[in-house]
Amino acid sequence: MKIISYQKHETGNYIVKYDSQSIMILQAAFRSITGVSKESSSGCAEVDKRELSQLGFIV
């Protein structure tokens, strides 16, 4: 398992960071892949390599 950090952007989308990579992802896609609650505005989540790839990270 890998740890990502995220913060909700003013647009409602999420800025997600893993290792030295940073991406912006649509909120519905992010919540669907990670299971993060829509009320959450920032934090960390545990994901596997498949989920990292689904989010758009290079693994």
C-alpha positions as CSV (number, residue, x, y, z in Angstrom):
1,M,0.0,0.0,0.0
2,K,1.1,3.6,-0.7
3,I,0.1,6.9,0.9
4,I,-1.2,9.8,-1.0
5,S,-2.1,13.3,0.3
6,Y,-4.9,15.4,-1.1
7,Q,-6.4,18.8,-0.7
8,K,-9.7,20.0,-2.2
9,H,-9.1,22.9,-4.7
10,E,-11.5,25.9,-4.8
11,T,-12.9,24.4,-8.0
12,G,-14.1,21.3,-6.0
13,N,-11.5,19.0,-7.7
14,Y,-8.7,17.5,-5.7
15,I,-4.9,18.2,-5.8
16,V,-3.3,14.8,-5.1
17,K,0.3,14.2,-4.3
18,Y,2.3,11.0,-4.4
19,D,6.1,10.9,-4.1
20,S,7.3,13.7,-6.3
21,Q,4.2,13.8,-8.5
22,S,1.2,16.1,-8.2
23,I,-2.0,15.9,-10.2
24,M,-5.5,17.4,-10.2
25,I,-8.4,15.0,-10.5
26,L,-12.1,15.4,-10.8
27,Q,-13.8,15.0,-7.4
28,A,-16.2,12.2,-8.4
29,A,-13.3,10.2,-9.9
30,F,-11.1,10.7,-6.8
31,R,-13.9,9.7,-4.4
32,S,-14.9,6.7,-6.5
33,I,-11.3,5.4,-6.6
34,T,-10.2,6.2,-3.1
35,G,-13.5,6.0,-1.1
36,V,-12.8,9.4,0.4
37,S,-15.9,11.1,1.8
38,K,-17.2,14.1,-0.1
39,E,-17.1,16.2,3.1
40,S,-13.3,15.7,3.3
41,S,-11.3,18.7,2.2
42,S,-7.8,17.4,2.9
43,G,-5.9,14.5,4.3
44,C,-4.1,11.3,3.4
45,A,-5.3,8.0,2.0
46,E,-3.9,4.6,1.6
47,V,-4.1,3.2,-2.0
48,D,-2.6,0.3,-3.9
49,K,-0.6,0.4,-7.1
50,R,-3.6,-0.2,-9.3
51,E,-5.4,2.7,-7.7
52,L,-2.4,5.0,-8.1
53,S,-2.5,4.1,-11.8
54,Q,-6.2,4.8,-12.0
55,L,-5.7,8.2,-10.5
56,G,-3.2,9.0,-13.2
57,F,0.1,8.6,-11.4
58,I,3.1,7.1,-13.1
59,V,4.0,4.0,-11.1
